[in-house]
């Protein structure tokens, strides 16, 4: 059935209303966070921990450094919330802070690193949702954890140019054009590098464990809670 102009208009209005509602709720949450409301601060961190962690780790290839970046991102953001004007989403604003912090650390360690400017589309990208083992299946859970460790090591061992394409395209769900802008290369180069990255991963991983689900670098559970508590402590909030 063809889409009519009226239908398109109605859909656009519905989308606009939904976006407006989301922005209103976000503005309320930010106001509470400015007042150092602990529940609001926790809500913001728990909603953004995984994304910021994976962005930082994709640049730094270090669990501990990525965690430090996320913590520093929140401390900087929460102590400068007056600088958040709502021109972009809160998640975008936090992502930009995290990426700048991670790139700064990467350049200090490796001065030749240069990833170019980060486009808005990359900051708005949604993290891919991966399936998890069903409850009560410890053997499968252990197997997946071992697979995860193998995959993480294989990703870390990729050369920078291939690893960053893989992180952007596969782990952060960016499209070819967004990835090309991020890395300052042509779309055709993105395709070639992604193909090569996958081939290298297959060579190093699939010969040992077969086809895998790329559920690498999670950030949840005790690590998420530990970081949240640490940030609140640095802000002088909570017990």
Backbone bond lengths (Angstrom), bond angles and torsions (degrees), N, CA, C in turn:
res aa  C-N    CA-C-N  psi(-1)  N-CA   C-N-CA  omega(-1)  CA-C   N-CA-C  phi
1 X - - - 1.452 - - 1.516 109.24 -
2 X 1.344 118.69 127.02 1.454 121.55 -175.88 1.514 111.47 -67.71
3 X 1.324 116.10 147.63 1.459 121.11 177.96 1.523 108.59 -86.57
4 X 1.313 116.16 125.77 1.464 120.60 -179.08 1.514 110.30 -86.78
5 X 1.330 115.26 163.62 1.465 120.94 177.48 1.525 110.24 -60.81
6 X 1.358 115.59 -38.19 1.455 119.56 179.73 1.525 110.30 -65.25
7 X 1.344 115.61 -40.42 1.457 119.49 179.14 1.512 111.59 -64.46
8 X 1.332 116.31 -41.78 1.455 120.22 178.12 1.521 110.87 -63.34
9 X 1.323 116.16 -40.62 1.459 120.68 179.93 1.522 110.77 -64.20
10 X 1.338 116.00 -43.22 1.461 120.17 179.91 1.515 110.64 -64.13
11 X 1.348 116.04 -40.53 1.452 119.85 178.23 1.511 111.76 -63.31
12 X 1.325 115.86 -40.80 1.465 120.28 179.07 1.515 110.68 -63.26
13 X 1.362 116.64 -41.48 1.453 120.11 -179.87 1.520 110.46 -64.47
14 X 1.335 117.03 -41.45 1.461 120.83 178.76 1.522 110.53 -61.02
15 X 1.328 115.88 -42.96 1.457 120.38 178.70 1.519 111.12 -63.36
16 X 1.335 116.06 -41.29 1.461 120.47 -179.82 1.523 111.14 -63.63
17 X 1.337 116.22 -40.91 1.461 120.73 179.03 1.521 110.22 -63.67
18 X 1.345 116.22 -44.18 1.458 120.52 -179.40 1.525 110.44 -62.53
19 X 1.327 116.33 -44.22 1.462 120.39 178.87 1.518 110.93 -62.28
20 X 1.331 115.99 -41.16 1.461 120.72 179.47 1.522 111.10 -62.80
21 X 1.321 116.54 -40.63 1.467 120.69 179.33 1.529 110.76 -65.47
22 X 1.318 115.81 -42.09 1.458 120.28 179.68 1.523 110.47 -62.75
23 X 1.335 116.59 -44.67 1.454 120.50 179.66 1.529 110.97 -63.21
24 X 1.338 117.10 -37.53 1.466 120.95 179.48 1.528 110.45 -64.98
25 X 1.324 116.62 -44.14 1.465 120.81 178.29 1.521 110.94 -64.60
26 X 1.322 115.82 -38.57 1.456 120.41 179.67 1.522 110.70 -66.76
27 X 1.338 116.53 -41.09 1.456 120.75 178.86 1.529 110.58 -61.34
28 X 1.324 116.07 -40.09 1.471 120.79 178.20 1.529 110.43 -64.45
29 X 1.325 115.89 -41.78 1.459 120.90 179.58 1.520 110.84 -63.84
30 X 1.324 117.00 -41.88 1.468 121.54 179.30 1.523 110.43 -65.40
31 X 1.321 117.50 -40.37 1.469 120.70 177.74 1.523 110.89 -60.29
32 X 1.331 116.25 -41.74 1.463 119.97 177.66 1.527 111.09 -65.94
33 X 1.336 116.16 -38.29 1.462 120.27 179.11 1.531 110.54 -66.65
34 X 1.319 117.22 -37.07 1.475 120.48 177.05 1.524 110.91 -60.68
35 X 1.328 115.30 -32.31 1.469 120.91 179.23 1.520 111.31 -84.89
36 X 1.353 117.36 9.33 1.458 124.39 179.85 1.528 112.65 61.53
37 X 1.319 115.52 38.03 1.454 120.79 174.74 1.524 108.02 -73.59
38 X 1.335 117.13 117.23 1.462 121.12 -174.17 1.522 112.31 -61.20
39 X 1.327 117.27 -41.68 1.464 120.42 -179.27 1.527 111.00 -61.52
40 X 1.335 116.86 -39.69 1.464 120.84 179.43 1.521 110.85 -67.13
41 X 1.323 117.05 -42.68 1.463 120.75 179.10 1.527 110.90 -62.52
42 X 1.326 116.26 -42.81 1.452 120.07 177.81 1.526 111.63 -62.71
43 X 1.315 116.32 -41.97 1.464 120.45 -178.75 1.527 110.82 -61.97
44 X 1.318 116.13 -41.96 1.467 120.49 179.68 1.528 110.33 -64.22
45 X 1.329 116.61 -45.52 1.464 119.91 -178.05 1.523 112.24 -66.76
46 X 1.317 116.35 -44.76 1.463 119.08 -178.51 1.525 112.11 -66.16
47 X 1.326 116.88 -26.52 1.464 120.43 178.62 1.530 112.13 -79.34
48 X 1.338 117.08 -22.46 1.464 120.24 -172.60 1.525 114.44 -118.12
49 X 1.326 118.32 -8.91 1.465 121.06 -175.63 1.523 113.43 -52.98
50 X 1.322 116.36 -51.62 1.466 119.41 -173.94 1.526 111.44 -64.20
51 X 1.302 115.51 -43.82 1.464 118.35 -177.25 1.524 111.09 -64.47
52 X 1.335 117.74 -47.99 1.461 120.87 -178.69 1.524 110.77 -63.58
53 X 1.320 116.27 -39.30 1.462 120.39 179.75 1.529 111.30 -62.26
54 X 1.319 116.57 -45.46 1.457 119.46 -177.28 1.530 111.42 -70.53
55 X 1.317 117.91 -35.24 1.459 119.87 175.18 1.525 110.23 -62.37
56 X 1.332 116.17 -46.71 1.464 120.49 -178.47 1.525 111.08 -66.28
57 X 1.339 116.54 -42.03 1.452 119.01 -178.01 1.523 111.90 -69.33
58 X 1.323 116.83 -31.75 1.455 120.03 176.93 1.515 112.25 -62.18
59 X 1.332 116.15 -26.10 1.464 120.84 179.14 1.523 111.20 -90.27
60 X 1.337 116.88 -41.76 1.460 121.01 -170.42 1.529 114.65 -95.83
61 X 1.336 118.59 -23.27 1.472 122.82 -179.04 1.529 112.09 59.74
62 X 1.302 116.72 33.01 1.467 120.73 179.67 1.515 109.08 -142.40
63 X 1.332 116.85 123.83 1.460 120.82 179.18 1.522 111.21 -59.58
64 X 1.326 116.50 -49.31 1.460 120.39 -175.37 1.519 112.15 -66.39
65 X 1.335 116.79 -42.49 1.459 119.43 179.34 1.525 111.52 -66.41
66 X 1.330 116.34 -38.67 1.462 119.89 178.38 1.521 110.54 -63.34
67 X 1.323 116.18 -40.58 1.463 120.22 178.71 1.529 110.18 -64.94
68 X 1.335 116.84 -39.93 1.467 120.60 177.12 1.531 110.87 -61.74
69 X 1.329 115.44 -40.16 1.461 119.99 179.93 1.523 110.72 -63.42
70 X 1.323 116.83 -44.04 1.465 120.18 179.91 1.522 110.42 -61.80
71 X 1.323 116.20 -45.13 1.465 119.67 179.65 1.526 111.08 -61.87
72 X 1.332 116.12 -44.88 1.464 119.79 -179.95 1.527 110.98 -65.04
73 X 1.325 116.80 -35.03 1.460 121.33 177.96 1.523 110.71 -59.43
74 X 1.322 116.43 -47.64 1.464 120.02 -178.69 1.526 111.97 -66.36
75 X 1.330 116.48 -42.16 1.464 118.80 -179.90 1.523 110.28 -61.45
76 X 1.328 116.18 -44.71 1.473 119.50 178.95 1.522 111.15 -64.54
77 X 1.322 115.51 -43.64 1.463 119.24 -177.79 1.521 111.63 -65.81
78 X 1.330 117.50 -46.70 1.459 120.77 -174.94 1.528 112.74 -71.75
79 X 1.332 116.54 -22.41 1.461 119.01 176.69 1.528 111.87 -91.11
80 X 1.326 115.95 -3.37 1.470 120.23 178.60 1.532 110.45 -133.64
81 X 1.321 116.50 36.50 1.464 119.52 -179.15 1.521 113.15 -64.46
82 X 1.324 116.92 -21.45 1.462 118.94 176.53 1.524 111.25 -64.25
83 X 1.335 116.10 -19.66 1.462 120.44 178.31 1.508 113.50 -81.61
84 X 1.337 117.20 -8.04 1.467 120.29 177.97 1.524 108.65 -87.22
85 X 1.334 116.26 114.83 1.465 121.77 -174.94 1.523 112.99 -102.16
86 X 1.325 116.79 -3.23 1.457 119.20 179.90 1.511 114.21 77.60
87 X 1.347 117.62 12.61 1.465 120.26 179.07 1.523 110.66 -69.46
88 X 1.319 116.37 -27.97 1.465 122.00 172.15 1.523 106.75 -128.94
89 X 1.324 117.39 171.30 1.455 120.05 -179.55 1.519 111.41 -66.45
90 X 1.326 116.26 156.77 1.461 120.86 179.82 1.524 110.56 -60.63
91 X 1.327 117.36 -40.25 1.454 121.22 179.03 1.528 111.02 -61.55
92 X 1.330 116.42 -39.78 1.466 120.78 177.63 1.517 110.78 -63.43
93 X 1.323 115.95 -44.40 1.463 121.86 -179.83 1.526 110.46 -61.22
94 X 1.335 116.92 -46.38 1.456 121.19 179.14 1.534 111.04 -65.53
95 X 1.326 116.94 -39.54 1.464 120.85 179.02 1.515 111.56 -62.04
96 X 1.314 116.18 -40.25 1.468 120.12 179.54 1.526 110.72 -63.50
97 X 1.324 117.10 -41.65 1.464 120.94 178.29 1.525 109.94 -62.99
98 X 1.338 116.30 -45.53 1.466 120.86 -178.97 1.522 111.75 -63.37
99 X 1.322 117.04 -43.71 1.467 120.43 -179.53 1.524 110.92 -64.62
100 X 1.316 117.03 -43.01 1.466 119.70 178.87 1.521 111.36 -62.89
101 X 1.336 116.31 -40.54 1.467 120.28 178.24 1.521 110.45 -64.84
102 X 1.329 117.53 -44.31 1.463 121.12 -179.24 1.531 111.52 -66.26
103 X 1.321 116.65 -42.54 1.464 119.67 178.73 1.518 111.11 -64.20
104 X 1.326 116.64 -37.63 1.459 120.20 177.76 1.515 111.48 -61.70
105 X 1.327 116.16 -42.65 1.462 119.97 178.58 1.520 111.13 -68.32
106 X 1.326 117.13 -39.21 1.461 120.72 -180.00 1.522 110.78 -64.50
107 X 1.319 116.64 -41.51 1.470 120.02 -179.57 1.524 111.08 -68.76
108 X 1.336 117.31 -32.29 1.462 120.18 177.90 1.519 110.58 -66.94
109 X 1.335 115.59 -38.54 1.459 120.21 -179.81 1.520 111.90 -79.48
110 X 1.349 115.38 -37.34 1.465 121.07 -178.51 1.525 107.90 -135.53
111 X 1.332 118.08 89.98 1.474 122.11 -174.15 1.522 115.11 -54.70
112 X 1.341 118.21 -20.83 1.465 119.47 -177.47 1.516 113.04 -80.68
113 X 1.341 117.19 -10.21 1.464 119.97 -177.45 1.521 110.13 -66.39
114 X 1.309 116.52 127.72 1.462 121.79 178.47 1.516 108.80 -150.30
115 X 1.325 116.44 106.44 1.460 120.40 -176.90 1.518 112.55 -100.25
116 X 1.319 117.55 -3.43 1.460 119.46 179.17 1.513 112.13 81.30
117 X 1.328 116.63 -178.27 1.456 121.58 179.97 1.522 110.26 -72.60
118 X 1.333 115.76 151.02 1.458 121.34 -178.17 1.516 109.62 -99.72
119 X 1.343 119.09 117.41 1.456 121.52 -178.10 1.519 112.28 -72.96
120 X 1.323 116.46 154.69 1.461 122.03 179.67 1.524 111.66 -57.25
121 X 1.318 117.30 -36.24 1.462 120.66 -177.24 1.519 111.43 -61.70
122 X 1.336 117.42 -34.97 1.453 119.97 179.57 1.526 110.43 -67.74
123 X 1.327 116.45 -38.61 1.451 120.67 -179.39 1.517 111.81 -67.75
124 X 1.335 117.32 -27.02 1.454 121.35 -178.43 1.528 112.36 -89.65
125 X 1.351 117.12 -5.21 1.467 120.71 -175.24 1.516 111.25 -61.22
126 X 1.305 115.74 145.49 1.460 121.42 179.05 1.524 109.58 -94.98
127 X 1.314 115.90 140.91 1.458 120.85 177.31 1.521 109.37 -72.42
128 X 1.331 116.51 138.54 1.457 121.20 178.82 1.520 109.38 -67.74
129 X 1.330 116.85 134.42 1.457 121.70 177.52 1.526 109.07 -87.76
130 X 1.309 117.27 130.28 1.446 121.72 -179.03 1.522 110.47 -111.87
131 X 1.333 117.44 149.03 1.467 119.85 177.20 1.514 110.75 -71.00
132 X 1.315 117.16 153.07 1.456 122.00 177.86 1.521 109.04 -122.73
133 X 1.321 115.59 164.39 1.461 119.46 -179.11 1.515 110.30 -68.01
134 X 1.331 117.11 143.79 1.454 119.63 176.74 1.514 110.57 -66.46
135 X 1.332 116.71 151.21 1.456 121.43 179.98 1.526 109.64 -61.64
136 X 1.331 115.10 145.63 1.451 119.21 177.03 1.517 114.47 82.47
137 X 1.334 117.43 16.31 1.466 121.22 179.75 1.527 108.71 -124.69
138 X 1.358 118.00 70.96 1.467 121.02 -174.06 1.518 113.86 -63.06
139 X 1.346 118.62 -33.83 1.459 120.11 -179.45 1.521 111.17 -65.39
140 X 1.351 115.58 -43.01 1.460 118.39 178.84 1.522 110.94 -67.42
141 X 1.340 116.13 -36.58 1.455 119.85 178.79 1.520 110.48 -62.85
142 X 1.321 117.78 -44.28 1.463 121.58 179.05 1.520 110.85 -62.97
143 X 1.325 116.34 -40.28 1.463 119.95 179.71 1.522 110.95 -63.67
144 X 1.337 115.46 -42.28 1.463 118.87 -179.94 1.519 111.21 -66.27
145 X 1.327 116.83 -35.57 1.461 119.34 178.48 1.518 111.19 -65.14
146 X 1.325 116.37 -39.23 1.452 119.46 178.08 1.523 110.63 -67.22
147 X 1.326 116.53 -41.82 1.460 120.43 176.44 1.523 110.00 -59.12
148 X 1.325 115.33 -43.90 1.467 120.09 -179.60 1.516 111.22 -58.67
149 X 1.335 117.17 -43.62 1.461 120.35 -179.99 1.528 111.26 -63.42
150 X 1.334 115.99 -40.85 1.466 120.02 178.77 1.524 110.45 -62.81
151 X 1.337 116.15 -44.81 1.461 120.49 -177.91 1.525 111.02 -66.33
152 X 1.333 116.78 -42.62 1.463 119.93 179.49 1.521 111.24 -59.37
153 X 1.344 116.09 -44.24 1.468 119.24 179.12 1.521 110.41 -64.17
154 X 1.329 116.61 -40.65 1.469 120.21 -179.43 1.522 111.38 -64.05
155 X 1.343 117.05 -39.91 1.468 120.52 177.96 1.516 110.33 -65.47
156 X 1.345 116.51 -43.63 1.463 120.22 179.79 1.522 112.25 -61.11
157 X 1.335 116.81 -30.30 1.464 120.59 -176.72 1.527 112.97 -82.27
158 X 1.327 117.66 -8.45 1.463 119.68 176.87 1.526 109.88 -65.94
159 X 1.328 118.52 143.16 1.466 120.38 172.34 1.531 109.92 -58.57
160 X 1.330 117.18 151.45 1.462 122.02 -174.14 1.524 113.78 -48.87
161 X 1.333 116.99 -47.70 1.463 119.70 -173.63 1.521 111.97 -63.86
162 X 1.335 116.62 -34.19 1.464 120.03 178.91 1.527 110.98 -81.80
163 X 1.330 116.77 -37.92 1.460 120.49 -178.33 1.524 111.44 -63.87
164 X 1.335 117.76 -42.86 1.459 120.06 -177.62 1.522 111.97 -68.38
165 X 1.327 117.00 -34.78 1.464 120.12 174.90 1.521 109.75 -65.05
166 X 1.328 116.78 -43.16 1.460 120.64 -179.18 1.531 111.03 -64.13
167 X 1.324 117.55 -45.06 1.468 121.08 179.75 1.524 110.75 -61.50
168 X 1.331 115.73 -45.44 1.467 119.54 -177.75 1.528 111.81 -66.52
169 X 1.326 117.23 -47.44 1.465 120.63 -174.04 1.525 113.13 -78.45
170 X 1.320 117.39 -45.12 1.461 120.57 -172.74 1.521 112.36 -91.93
171 X 1.322 117.35 -46.87 1.456 119.92 -173.98 1.522 113.20 -84.05
172 X 1.336 117.12 -32.63 1.468 119.38 -179.85 1.521 113.42 -105.29
173 X 1.314 118.00 -2.19 1.454 121.34 172.71 1.513 115.36 70.31
174 X 1.320 118.36 21.67 1.461 120.36 178.44 1.530 109.75 -74.28
175 X 1.327 116.75 149.39 1.455 118.95 176.71 1.528 109.94 -83.21
176 X 1.328 116.12 177.60 1.470 120.66 -174.46 1.525 111.45 -62.83
177 X 1.343 116.98 -43.91 1.456 120.38 -177.69 1.526 111.27 -63.97
178 X 1.336 116.69 -42.93 1.469 120.71 179.74 1.529 110.97 -63.14
179 X 1.336 115.48 -41.99 1.456 120.05 179.65 1.527 110.90 -65.42
180 X 1.310 117.02 -40.15 1.467 121.01 179.08 1.526 110.78 -61.91
181 X 1.340 116.60 -42.56 1.467 120.21 178.54 1.518 110.97 -65.65
182 X 1.324 116.49 -40.66 1.460 120.95 -179.57 1.521 111.93 -60.08
183 X 1.330 116.40 -44.44 1.454 121.03 -174.30 1.529 113.35 -95.45
184 X 1.330 116.54 -5.31 1.452 119.97 178.47 1.513 113.69 69.45
185 X 1.332 116.30 37.89 1.464 120.83 179.28 1.522 109.57 -128.87
186 X 1.324 116.86 174.27 1.453 121.50 178.55 1.537 110.44 -78.84
187 X 1.343 117.79 151.63 1.470 120.54 177.14 1.521 112.59 -54.52
188 X 1.345 116.52 -36.97 1.462 119.53 179.70 1.532 110.99 -63.33
189 X 1.325 115.68 -34.46 1.464 120.28 178.33 1.518 110.65 -67.00
190 X 1.337 115.96 -38.43 1.468 120.37 177.32 1.525 109.76 -59.59
191 X 1.328 116.58 -47.09 1.461 120.66 -179.58 1.527 111.27 -59.94
192 X 1.320 115.89 -44.53 1.463 120.62 -178.22 1.524 110.96 -64.78
193 X 1.338 115.94 -44.91 1.466 119.85 -178.14 1.532 111.54 -68.09
194 X 1.333 116.62 -37.70 1.457 118.99 179.20 1.527 110.26 -65.35
195 X 1.328 116.02 -41.43 1.471 120.36 178.16 1.520 109.92 -61.12
196 X 1.323 116.18 -43.57 1.464 120.43 -179.76 1.527 110.81 -66.98
197 X 1.342 117.35 -40.09 1.468 121.19 179.46 1.524 110.42 -61.74
198 X 1.333 116.34 -43.47 1.460 119.92 179.51 1.526 111.37 -65.64
199 X 1.314 115.92 -38.09 1.466 119.76 179.05 1.523 110.80 -64.06
200 X 1.344 115.41 -42.62 1.460 119.99 179.65 1.531 110.79 -64.89
201 X 1.336 116.64 -39.74 1.459 120.11 178.33 1.528 111.08 -65.76
202 X 1.326 115.72 -42.20 1.470 118.98 178.62 1.525 110.84 -60.23
203 X 1.340 115.85 -42.32 1.456 120.14 -178.88 1.521 111.54 -61.50
204 X 1.339 116.17 -38.65 1.461 120.94 -174.72 1.526 113.93 -89.07
205 X 1.339 116.43 -21.90 1.461 119.27 -172.23 1.524 113.36 -114.06
206 X 1.317 116.55 -52.62 1.460 119.38 -171.14 1.522 113.44 -64.54
207 X 1.322 117.97 -26.91 1.465 119.79 178.16 1.525 111.13 -66.24
208 X 1.361 116.83 -20.75 1.457 120.85 -179.09 1.533 112.83 -99.40
209 X 1.333 116.10 -40.10 1.460 118.07 -172.99 1.517 114.34 -126.38
210 X 1.327 117.15 0.59 1.451 118.95 178.87 1.518 111.95 77.24
211 X 1.337 118.29 -171.39 1.462 121.56 179.39 1.526 110.50 -56.61
212 X 1.325 116.94 135.75 1.461 121.76 -176.28 1.510 111.05 -126.94
213 X 1.343 114.61 161.35 1.457 121.47 171.78 1.515 107.15 -97.45
214 X 1.329 116.58 124.12 1.457 120.20 -174.18 1.530 112.09 -79.13
215 X 1.332 116.71 69.25 1.466 120.43 178.41 1.518 108.98 -98.50
216 X 1.338 115.12 64.77 1.453 119.78 -174.10 1.520 112.36 -96.51
217 X 1.322 114.21 153.14 1.452 123.37 175.04 1.525 113.68 57.36
218 X 1.330 119.99 55.90 1.462 120.40 176.46 1.523 109.62 -72.00
219 X 1.290 116.22 165.80 1.462 119.92 177.19 1.510 106.86 -149.87
220 X 1.317 116.30 88.88 1.450 120.22 -176.30 1.514 108.39 -153.24
221 X 1.340 115.99 -172.42 1.449 121.27 175.39 1.509 113.17 59.07
222 X 1.350 116.41 -134.96 1.460 121.23 -173.19 1.517 112.49 -64.90
223 X 1.342 118.06 -32.83 1.464 119.62 -179.93 1.510 110.60 -68.08
224 X 1.331 116.09 -41.32 1.463 121.19 177.95 1.529 109.90 -62.10
225 X 1.331 116.77 -46.06 1.462 120.73 -178.82 1.523 111.18 -66.94
226 X 1.335 117.31 -39.79 1.460 120.90 -179.98 1.517 111.16 -61.08
227 X 1.324 116.67 -44.78 1.452 119.90 179.75 1.520 111.16 -65.77
228 X 1.331 116.91 -41.38 1.465 121.11 179.44 1.525 110.51 -59.53
229 X 1.328 116.65 -46.93 1.470 121.33 179.90 1.520 110.38 -62.82
230 X 1.338 116.63 -40.64 1.464 120.95 -178.93 1.522 111.31 -63.47
231 X 1.328 117.08 -42.80 1.465 120.51 179.15 1.522 110.34 -64.20
232 X 1.334 116.97 -44.67 1.464 120.73 179.46 1.525 110.85 -60.88
233 X 1.325 116.19 -38.45 1.472 120.36 178.76 1.509 110.69 -64.16
234 X 1.339 117.06 -43.13 1.470 120.44 178.88 1.523 112.17 -64.24
235 X 1.329 115.28 -27.12 1.467 120.34 177.92 1.522 112.27 -87.44
236 X 1.338 116.36 -2.63 1.454 120.59 -179.78 1.509 113.56 74.44
237 X 1.325 116.59 31.33 1.472 121.76 -177.16 1.513 109.06 -122.95
238 X 1.321 116.62 142.01 1.461 121.31 175.61 1.514 111.59 84.99
239 X 1.345 114.32 171.42 1.448 119.93 -176.41 1.512 113.05 -87.76
